[in-house]
Amino acid sequence: MADPKAPKLAPVKLLYDTWADDEKRIPAGTVLDLPVEAAKKLIASGKAERADPLPGEA
């Protein structure tokens, strides 16, 4: 069973190369499952697009 305290994840497709917390480059075009708040920030800044509807926005 999933941990109810775990953040909800949303898939996003990167439009630009991005660097992870460990300084590794993630190339544009990569689809990542990110916490919803992080996904919304990347989308709002134009660095990513939704890979499918965000939870609650079907």
C-alpha positions as CSV (number, residue, x, y, z in Angstrom):
1,M,0.0,0.0,0.0
2,A,1.2,3.5,-0.8
3,D,2.4,5.7,2.0
4,P,-0.4,8.3,2.6
5,K,2.2,10.9,3.7
6,A,4.1,10.6,0.4
7,P,3.7,13.6,-1.9
8,K,1.5,13.2,-4.9
9,L,3.6,12.9,-8.1
10,A,2.9,14.3,-11.5
11,P,4.7,13.5,-14.8
12,V,6.3,16.4,-16.6
13,K,8.4,16.6,-19.8
14,L,11.4,18.9,-19.6
15,L,11.7,21.5,-22.3
16,Y,15.3,22.5,-21.3
17,D,18.2,20.7,-19.8
18,T,17.9,20.7,-16.0
19,W,20.3,20.0,-13.2
20,A,19.3,17.7,-10.3
21,D,20.2,18.3,-6.7
22,D,23.2,16.1,-7.1
23,E,24.5,18.3,-10.0
24,K,23.7,15.6,-12.7
25,R,22.3,17.0,-15.9
26,I,18.9,15.8,-17.0
27,P,18.4,16.3,-20.7
28,A,15.5,18.1,-22.3
29,G,12.8,15.7,-23.4
30,T,13.0,13.6,-20.3
31,V,9.8,12.7,-18.6
32,L,10.0,12.8,-14.8
33,D,7.6,12.1,-12.0
34,L,7.9,15.1,-9.6
35,P,6.0,16.2,-6.6
36,V,3.0,18.3,-7.8
37,E,4.3,21.6,-6.3
38,A,7.7,21.2,-8.1
39,A,5.9,20.2,-11.3
40,K,3.7,23.3,-11.2
41,K,6.8,25.6,-10.6
42,L,8.7,24.1,-13.6
43,I,5.5,24.5,-15.8
44,A,4.9,28.0,-14.6
45,S,8.5,29.0,-15.4
46,G,8.3,27.5,-18.9
47,K,10.9,24.9,-18.3
48,A,8.5,21.9,-18.5
49,E,5.1,20.9,-19.8
50,R,2.6,18.5,-18.5
51,A,3.0,14.9,-19.6
52,D,-0.6,14.3,-18.6
53,P,-3.3,16.1,-16.5
54,L,-2.1,17.0,-13.0
55,P,-4.0,15.3,-10.2
56,G,-7.4,16.9,-9.7
57,E,-7.4,18.6,-13.2
58,A,-8.8,15.8,-15.4
